Amino acid sequence: MSFLEFMSVPAILFMVIVAPLWLIFHYKTRWKDQKANGSADEKTVKEMWGVAQRLESRVANLEKLLDAEAPGWRETSR
C-alpha cells in the first residue's frame, strides 16, 4: 500500500464529514455574532447621524456668516 493510497481515505473522510461541519459551525457562530452586534451597531449609526446633522448645521451657519461678511467668497475659493 503506497502513501497516497493510505492518505486518500483520511482525506476523503475529512472532505465529506469534517469540512462541511466545520463550515456550518463557523458560519453559525458568525451569524450569532452579527445578531448580537446589531443593536450596538444601530446605536452607533444613530449617534453618527446626529453628529453629521450637527456638523451640517454648523457649516450652513458658517456659510451664512461668510455670505454676510464676504459676499464673493464662493467665487474666490475656486
PDB file as gemmi writes it, atoms N, CA and C in Angstrom:
CRYST1    1.000    1.000    1.000  90.00  90.00  90.00 P 1                      
ATOM      1  N   MET A   1       0.855  -1.170   0.000  1.00  0.00           N  
ATOM      2  CA  MET A   1       0.000   0.000   0.000  1.00  0.00           C  
ATOM      3  C   MET A   1       0.903   1.235   0.000  1.00  0.00           C  
ATOM      4  N   SER A   2       0.695   2.098  -0.953  1.00  0.00           N  
ATOM      5  CA  SER A   2       1.524   3.293  -1.054  1.00  0.00           C  
ATOM      6  C   SER A   2       0.995   4.393  -0.119  1.00  0.00           C  
ATOM      7  N   PHE A   3       1.819   5.423   0.015  1.00  0.00           N  
ATOM      8  CA  PHE A   3       1.470   6.526   0.912  1.00  0.00           C  
ATOM      9  C   PHE A   3       0.221   7.255   0.425  1.00  0.00           C  
ATOM     10  N   LEU A   4       0.088   7.446  -0.884  1.00  0.00           N  
ATOM     11  CA  LEU A   4      -1.081   8.145  -1.421  1.00  0.00           C  
ATOM     12  C   LEU A   4      -2.364   7.351  -1.186  1.00  0.00           C  
ATOM     13  N   GLU A   5      -2.314   6.052  -1.326  1.00  0.00           N  
ATOM     14  CA  GLU A   5      -3.483   5.230  -1.050  1.00  0.00           C  
ATOM     15  C   GLU A   5      -3.835   5.293   0.440  1.00  0.00           C  
ATOM     16  N   PHE A   6      -2.804   5.310   1.276  1.00  0.00           N  
ATOM     17  CA  PHE A   6      -3.020   5.367   2.715  1.00  0.00           C  
ATOM     18  C   PHE A   6      -3.648   6.703   3.132  1.00  0.00           C  
ATOM     19  N   MET A   7      -3.219   7.802   2.540  1.00  0.00           N  
ATOM     20  CA  MET A   7      -3.709   9.123   2.908  1.00  0.00           C  
ATOM     21  C   MET A   7      -5.015   9.501   2.206  1.00  0.00           C  
ATOM     22  N   SER A   8      -5.407   8.786   1.183  1.00  0.00           N  
ATOM     23  CA  SER A   8      -6.633   9.139   0.469  1.00  0.00           C  
ATOM     24  C   SER A   8      -7.877   8.899   1.320  1.00  0.00           C  
ATOM     25  N   VAL A   9      -7.868   7.864   2.136  1.00  0.00           N  
ATOM     26  CA  VAL A   9      -9.034   7.575   2.980  1.00  0.00           C  
ATOM     27  C   VAL A   9      -9.250   8.683   4.015  1.00  0.00           C  
ATOM     28  N   PRO A  10      -8.253   9.097   4.789  1.00  0.00           N  
ATOM     29  CA  PRO A  10      -8.489  10.203   5.723  1.00  0.00           C  
ATOM     30  C   PRO A  10      -8.836  11.516   5.013  1.00  0.00           C  
ATOM     31  N   ALA A  11      -8.252  11.750   3.844  1.00  0.00           N  
ATOM     32  CA  ALA A  11      -8.551  12.974   3.112  1.00  0.00           C  
ATOM     33  C   ALA A  11     -10.010  12.987   2.651  1.00  0.00           C  
ATOM     34  N   ILE A  12     -10.499  11.868   2.181  1.00  0.00           N  
ATOM     35  CA  ILE A  12     -11.896  11.783   1.746  1.00  0.00           C  
ATOM     36  C   ILE A  12     -12.830  11.945   2.942  1.00  0.00           C  
ATOM     37  N   LEU A  13     -12.520  11.295   4.058  1.00  0.00           N  
ATOM     38  CA  LEU A  13     -13.345  11.447   5.256  1.00  0.00           C  
ATOM     39  C   LEU A  13     -13.356  12.896   5.743  1.00  0.00           C  
ATOM     40  N   PHE A  14     -12.206  13.542   5.688  1.00  0.00           N  
ATOM     41  CA  PHE A  14     -12.148  14.942   6.093  1.00  0.00           C  
ATOM     42  C   PHE A  14     -13.029  15.802   5.191  1.00  0.00           C  
ATOM     43  N   MET A  15     -12.946  15.623   3.904  1.00  0.00           N  
ATOM     44  CA  MET A  15     -13.712  16.443   2.961  1.00  0.00           C  
ATOM     45  C   MET A  15     -15.206  16.167   3.035  1.00  0.00           C  
ATOM     46  N   VAL A  16     -15.588  14.954   3.366  1.00  0.00           N  
ATOM     47  CA  VAL A  16     -17.003  14.595   3.379  1.00  0.00           C  
ATOM     48  C   VAL A  16     -17.663  14.885   4.729  1.00  0.00           C  
ATOM     49  N   ILE A  17     -16.943  14.700   5.815  1.00  0.00           N  
ATOM     50  CA  ILE A  17     -17.560  14.824   7.140  1.00  0.00           C  
ATOM     51  C   ILE A  17     -17.086  16.080   7.883  1.00  0.00           C  
ATOM     52  N   VAL A  18     -15.800  16.237   8.031  1.00  0.00           N  
ATOM     53  CA  VAL A  18     -15.271  17.283   8.899  1.00  0.00           C  
ATOM     54  C   VAL A  18     -15.413  18.665   8.280  1.00  0.00           C  
ATOM     55  N   ALA A  19     -15.037  18.840   7.033  1.00  0.00           N  
ATOM     56  CA  ALA A  19     -15.064  20.164   6.406  1.00  0.00           C  
ATOM     57  C   ALA A  19     -16.467  20.771   6.366  1.00  0.00           C  
ATOM     58  N   PRO A  20     -17.508  20.031   5.948  1.00  0.00           N  
ATOM     59  CA  PRO A  20     -18.842  20.647   5.962  1.00  0.00           C  
ATOM     60  C   PRO A  20     -19.306  21.042   7.371  1.00  0.00           C  
ATOM     61  N   LEU A  21     -19.050  20.164   8.356  1.00  0.00           N  
ATOM     62  CA  LEU A  21     -19.431  20.513   9.727  1.00  0.00           C  
ATOM     63  C   LEU A  21     -18.664  21.733  10.221  1.00  0.00           C  
ATOM     64  N   TRP A  22     -17.406  21.826   9.886  1.00  0.00           N  
ATOM     65  CA  TRP A  22     -16.583  22.951  10.268  1.00  0.00           C  
ATOM     66  C   TRP A  22     -17.145  24.247   9.684  1.00  0.00           C  
ATOM     67  N   LEU A  23     -17.487  24.215   8.415  1.00  0.00           N  
ATOM     68  CA  LEU A  23     -18.054  25.401   7.769  1.00  0.00           C  
ATOM     69  C   LEU A  23     -19.403  25.791   8.376  1.00  0.00           C  
ATOM     70  N   ILE A  24     -20.238  24.810   8.628  1.00  0.00           N  
ATOM     71  CA  ILE A  24     -21.564  25.095   9.200  1.00  0.00           C  
ATOM     72  C   ILE A  24     -21.424  25.758  10.565  1.00  0.00           C  
ATOM     73  N   PHE A  25     -20.605  25.191  11.441  1.00  0.00           N  
ATOM     74  CA  PHE A  25     -20.448  25.758  12.776  1.00  0.00           C  
ATOM     75  C   PHE A  25     -19.739  27.112  12.749  1.00  0.00           C  
ATOM     76  N   HIS A  26     -18.831  27.277  11.816  1.00  0.00           N  
ATOM     77  CA  HIS A  26     -18.146  28.559  11.685  1.00  0.00           C  
ATOM     78  C   HIS A  26     -19.137  29.672  11.346  1.00  0.00           C  
ATOM     79  N   TYR A  27     -19.947  29.455  10.321  1.00  0.00           N  
ATOM     80  CA  TYR A  27     -20.884  30.493   9.914  1.00  0.00           C  
ATOM     81  C   TYR A  27     -22.047  30.644  10.888  1.00  0.00           C  
ATOM     82  N   LYS A  28     -22.381  29.587  11.605  1.00  0.00           N  
ATOM     83  CA  LYS A  28     -23.420  29.698  12.621  1.00  0.00           C  
ATOM     84  C   LYS A  28     -22.977  30.643  13.729  1.00  0.00           C  
ATOM     85  N   THR A  29     -21.721  30.548  14.153  1.00  0.00           N  
ATOM     86  CA  THR A  29     -21.222  31.468  15.174  1.00  0.00           C  
ATOM     87  C   THR A  29     -21.095  32.885  14.626  1.00  0.00           C  
ATOM     88  N   ARG A  30     -20.754  33.027  13.362  1.00  0.00           N  
ATOM     89  CA  ARG A  30     -20.684  34.371  12.761  1.00  0.00           C  
ATOM     90  C   ARG A  30     -22.063  35.024  12.743  1.00  0.00           C  
ATOM     91  N   TRP A  31     -23.085  34.259  12.406  1.00  0.00           N  
ATOM     92  CA  TRP A  31     -24.446  34.808  12.363  1.00  0.00           C  
ATOM     93  C   TRP A  31     -24.903  35.214  13.761  1.00  0.00           C  
ATOM     94  N   LYS A  32     -24.538  34.439  14.772  1.00  0.00           N  
ATOM     95  CA  LYS A  32     -24.888  34.803  16.144  1.00  0.00           C  
ATOM     96  C   LYS A  32     -24.192  36.099  16.555  1.00  0.00           C  
ATOM     97  N   ASP A  33     -22.933  36.243  16.176  1.00  0.00           N  
ATOM     98  CA  ASP A  33     -22.201  37.466  16.487  1.00  0.00           C  
ATOM     99  C   ASP A  33     -22.830  38.675  15.810  1.00  0.00           C  
ATOM    100  N   GLN A  34     -23.272  38.506  14.580  1.00  0.00           N  
ATOM    101  CA  GLN A  34     -23.901  39.620  13.864  1.00  0.00           C  
ATOM    102  C   GLN A  34     -25.209  40.021  14.518  1.00  0.00           C  
ATOM    103  N   LYS A  35     -25.978  39.059  14.993  1.00  0.00           N  
ATOM    104  CA  LYS A  35     -27.238  39.382  15.667  1.00  0.00           C  
ATOM    105  C   LYS A  35     -26.965  40.131  16.961  1.00  0.00           C  
ATOM    106  N   ALA A  36     -25.937  39.737  17.688  1.00  0.00           N  
ATOM    107  CA  ALA A  36     -25.615  40.376  18.965  1.00  0.00           C  
ATOM    108  C   ALA A  36     -25.103  41.795  18.747  1.00  0.00           C  
ATOM    109  N   ASN A  37     -24.370  42.023  17.676  1.00  0.00           N  
ATOM    110  CA  ASN A  37     -23.811  43.339  17.416  1.00  0.00           C  
ATOM    111  C   ASN A  37     -24.785  44.267  16.711  1.00  0.00           C  
ATOM    112  N   GLY A  38     -25.914  43.789  16.297  1.00  0.00           N  
ATOM    113  CA  GLY A  38     -26.860  44.599  15.542  1.00  0.00           C  
ATOM    114  C   GLY A  38     -27.363  45.805  16.303  1.00  0.00           C  
ATOM    115  N   SER A  39     -27.713  45.636  17.576  1.00  0.00           N  
ATOM    116  CA  SER A  39     -28.234  46.758  18.348  1.00  0.00           C  
ATOM    117  C   SER A  39     -27.140  47.776  18.640  1.00  0.00           C  
ATOM    118  N   ALA A  40     -25.942  47.322  18.912  1.00  0.00           N  
ATOM    119  CA  ALA A  40     -24.828  48.243  19.164  1.00  0.00           C  
ATOM    120  C   ALA A  40     -24.479  49.014  17.901  1.00  0.00           C  
ATOM    121  N   ASP A  41     -24.483  48.325  16.765  1.00  0.00           N  
ATOM    122  CA  ASP A  41     -24.199  48.993  15.507  1.00  0.00           C  
ATOM    123  C   ASP A  41     -25.272  50.023  15.179  1.00  0.00           C  
ATOM    124  N   GLU A  42     -26.510  49.685  15.456  1.00  0.00           N  
ATOM    125  CA  GLU A  42     -27.610  50.603  15.184  1.00  0.00           C  
ATOM    126  C   GLU A  42     -27.474  51.860  16.046  1.00  0.00           C  
ATOM    127  N   LYS A  43     -27.078  51.694  17.293  1.00  0.00           N  
ATOM    128  CA  LYS A  43     -26.879  52.834  18.182  1.00  0.00           C  
ATOM    129  C   LYS A  43     -25.748  53.722  17.663  1.00  0.00           C  
ATOM    130  N   THR A  44     -24.667  53.116  17.212  1.00  0.00           N  
ATOM    131  CA  THR A  44     -23.536  53.872  16.679  1.00  0.00           C  
ATOM    132  C   THR A  44     -23.937  54.650  15.439  1.00  0.00           C  
ATOM    133  N   VAL A  45     -24.715  54.033  14.565  1.00  0.00           N  
ATOM    134  CA  VAL A  45     -25.157  54.714  13.351  1.00  0.00           C  
ATOM    135  C   VAL A  45     -26.041  55.903  13.705  1.00  0.00           C  
ATOM    136  N   LYS A  46     -26.916  55.752  14.685  1.00  0.00           N  
ATOM    137  CA  LYS A  46     -27.769  56.866  15.109  1.00  0.00           C  
ATOM    138  C   LYS A  46     -26.933  58.014  15.671  1.00  0.00           C  
ATOM    139  N   GLU A  47     -25.923  57.688  16.467  1.00  0.00           N  
ATOM    140  CA  GLU A  47     -25.048  58.720  17.005  1.00  0.00           C  
ATOM    141  C   GLU A  47     -24.296  59.442  15.892  1.00  0.00           C  
ATOM    142  N   MET A  48     -23.792  58.684  14.937  1.00  0.00           N  
ATOM    143  CA  MET A  48     -23.080  59.288  13.818  1.00  0.00           C  
ATOM    144  C   MET A  48     -24.002  60.168  12.984  1.00  0.00           C  
ATOM    145  N   TRP A  49     -25.243  59.761  12.821  1.00  0.00           N  
ATOM    146  CA  TRP A  49     -26.214  60.550  12.075  1.00  0.00           C  
ATOM    147  C   TRP A  49     -26.464  61.880  12.787  1.00  0.00           C  
ATOM    148  N   GLY A  50     -26.582  61.847  14.105  1.00  0.00           N  
ATOM    149  CA  GLY A  50     -26.775  63.073  14.871  1.00  0.00           C  
ATOM    150  C   GLY A  50     -25.591  64.014  14.745  1.00  0.00           C  
ATOM    151  N   VAL A  51     -24.381  63.469  14.813  1.00  0.00           N  
ATOM    152  CA  VAL A  51     -23.174  64.287  14.662  1.00  0.00           C  
ATOM    153  C   VAL A  51     -23.129  64.895  13.267  1.00  0.00           C  
ATOM    154  N   ALA A  52     -23.473  64.111  12.257  1.00  0.00           N  
ATOM    155  CA  ALA A  52     -23.457  64.621  10.882  1.00  0.00           C  
ATOM    156  C   ALA A  52     -24.468  65.750  10.713  1.00  0.00           C  
ATOM    157  N   GLN A  53     -25.632  65.633  11.311  1.00  0.00           N  
ATOM    158  CA  GLN A  53     -26.628  66.695  11.206  1.00  0.00           C  
ATOM    159  C   GLN A  53     -26.156  67.962  11.906  1.00  0.00           C  
ATOM    160  N   ARG A  54     -25.524  67.809  13.081  1.00  0.00           N  
ATOM    161  CA  ARG A  54     -24.996  68.994  13.776  1.00  0.00           C  
ATOM    162  C   ARG A  54     -23.897  69.663  12.961  1.00  0.00           C  
ATOM    163  N   LEU A  55     -23.020  68.867  12.373  1.00  0.00           N  
ATOM    164  CA  LEU A  55     -21.956  69.432  11.549  1.00  0.00           C  
ATOM    165  C   LEU A  55     -22.523  70.138  10.319  1.00  0.00           C  
ATOM    166  N   GLU A  56     -23.561  69.554   9.732  1.00  0.00           N  
ATOM    167  CA  GLU A  56     -24.185  70.179   8.570  1.00  0.00           C  
ATOM    168  C   GLU A  56     -24.793  71.529   8.937  1.00  0.00           C  
ATOM    169  N   SER A  57     -25.423  71.618  10.097  1.00  0.00           N  
ATOM    170  CA  SER A  57     -25.997  72.904  10.504  1.00  0.00           C  
ATOM    171  C   SER A  57     -24.896  73.917  10.808  1.00  0.00           C  
ATOM    172  N   ARG A  58     -23.781  73.472  11.353  1.00  0.00           N  
ATOM    173  CA  ARG A  58     -22.656  74.376  11.604  1.00  0.00           C  
ATOM    174  C   ARG A  58     -22.089  74.923  10.299  1.00  0.00           C  
ATOM    175  N   VAL A  59     -21.937  74.065   9.312  1.00  0.00           N  
ATOM    176  CA  VAL A  59     -21.424  74.509   8.017  1.00  0.00           C  
ATOM    177  C   VAL A  59     -22.389  75.504   7.383  1.00  0.00           C  
ATOM    178  N   ALA A  60     -23.678  75.231   7.491  1.00  0.00           N  
ATOM    179  CA  ALA A  60     -24.669  76.157   6.930  1.00  0.00           C  
ATOM    180  C   ALA A  60     -24.582  77.512   7.625  1.00  0.00           C  
ATOM    181  N   ASN A  61     -24.412  77.527   8.944  1.00  0.00           N  
ATOM    182  CA  ASN A  61     -24.276  78.791   9.675  1.00  0.00           C  
ATOM    183  C   ASN A  61     -23.003  79.527   9.277  1.00  0.00           C  
ATOM    184  N   LEU A  62     -21.903  78.791   9.125  1.00  0.00           N  
ATOM    185  CA  LEU A  62     -20.656  79.424   8.688  1.00  0.00           C  
ATOM    186  C   LEU A  62     -20.798  80.021   7.292  1.00  0.00           C  
ATOM    187  N   GLU A  63     -21.494  79.324   6.413  1.00  0.00           N  
ATOM    188  CA  GLU A  63     -21.707  79.854   5.065  1.00  0.00           C  
ATOM    189  C   GLU A  63     -22.548  81.123   5.106  1.00  0.00           C  
ATOM    190  N   LYS A  64     -23.555  81.162   5.980  1.00  0.00           N  
ATOM    191  CA  LYS A  64     -24.361  82.374   6.126  1.00  0.00           C  
ATOM    192  C   LYS A  64     -23.509  83.541   6.619  1.00  0.00           C  
ATOM    193  N   LEU A  65     -22.645  83.268   7.612  1.00  0.00           N  
ATOM    194  CA  LEU A  65     -21.765  84.323   8.116  1.00  0.00           C  
ATOM    195  C   LEU A  65     -20.810  84.819   7.042  1.00  0.00           C  
ATOM    196  N   LEU A  66     -20.242  83.880   6.292  1.00  0.00           N  
ATOM    197  CA  LEU A  66     -19.321  84.275   5.221  1.00  0.00           C  
ATOM    198  C   LEU A  66     -20.044  85.044   4.121  1.00  0.00           C  
ATOM    199  N   ASP A  67     -21.277  84.649   3.801  1.00  0.00           N  
ATOM    200  CA  ASP A  67     -22.047  85.386   2.796  1.00  0.00           C  
ATOM    201  C   ASP A  67     -22.293  86.826   3.250  1.00  0.00           C  
ATOM    202  N   ALA A  68     -22.524  87.021   4.547  1.00  0.00           N  
ATOM    203  CA  ALA A  68     -22.777  88.365   5.073  1.00  0.00           C  
ATOM    204  C   ALA A  68     -21.489  89.185   5.143  1.00  0.00           C  
ATOM    205  N   GLU A  69     -20.382  88.563   5.552  1.00  0.00           N  
ATOM    206  CA  GLU A  69     -19.118  89.293   5.721  1.00  0.00           C  
ATOM    207  C   GLU A  69     -18.362  89.479   4.409  1.00  0.00           C  
ATOM    208  N   ALA A  70     -18.308  88.438   3.589  1.00  0.00           N  
ATOM    209  CA  ALA A  70     -17.544  88.486   2.333  1.00  0.00           C  
ATOM    210  C   ALA A  70     -18.399  87.866   1.237  1.00  0.00           C  
ATOM    211  N   PRO A  71     -19.233  88.686   0.568  1.00  0.00           N  
ATOM    212  CA  PRO A  71     -20.191  88.138  -0.388  1.00  0.00           C  
ATOM    213  C   PRO A  71     -19.573  87.341  -1.542  1.00  0.00           C  
ATOM    214  N   GLY A  72     -18.370  87.603  -1.934  1.00  0.00           N  
ATOM    215  CA  GLY A  72     -17.780  86.898  -3.090  1.00  0.00           C  
ATOM    216  C   GLY A  72     -16.871  85.767  -2.702  1.00  0.00           C  
ATOM    217  N   TRP A  73     -16.999  85.224  -1.510  1.00  0.00           N  
ATOM    218  CA  TRP A  73     -16.070  84.190  -1.050  1.00  0.00           C  
ATOM    219  C   TRP A  73     -16.196  82.893  -1.831  1.00  0.00           C  
ATOM    220  N   ARG A  74     -17.372  82.619  -2.352  1.00  0.00           N  
ATOM    221  CA  ARG A  74     -17.555  81.352  -3.100  1.00  0.00           C  
ATOM    222  C   ARG A  74     -16.807  81.378  -4.422  1.00  0.00           C  
ATOM    223  N   GLU A  75     -16.767  82.516  -5.077  1.00  0.00           N  
ATOM    224  CA  GLU A  75     -16.098  82.609  -6.357  1.00  0.00           C  
ATOM    225  C   GLU A  75     -14.589  82.639  -6.200  1.00  0.00           C  
ATOM    226  N   THR A  76     -14.073  83.194  -5.117  1.00  0.00           N  
ATOM    227  CA  THR A  76     -12.629  83.299  -4.948  1.00  0.00           C  
ATOM    228  C   THR A  76     -12.004  81.974  -4.504  1.00  0.00           C  
ATOM    229  N   SER A  77     -12.779  81.074  -3.929  1.00  0.00           N  
ATOM    230  CA  SER A  77     -12.207  79.810  -3.451  1.00  0.00           C  
ATOM    231  C   SER A  77     -11.999  78.793  -4.569  1.00  0.00           C  
ATOM    232  N   ARG A  78     -12.546  79.041  -5.708  1.00  0.00           N  
ATOM    233  CA  ARG A  78     -12.404  78.073  -6.818  1.00  0.00           C  
ATOM    234  C   ARG A  78     -11.308  78.428  -7.703  1.00  0.00           C  
TER     235      ARG A  78                                                      
END                                                                             
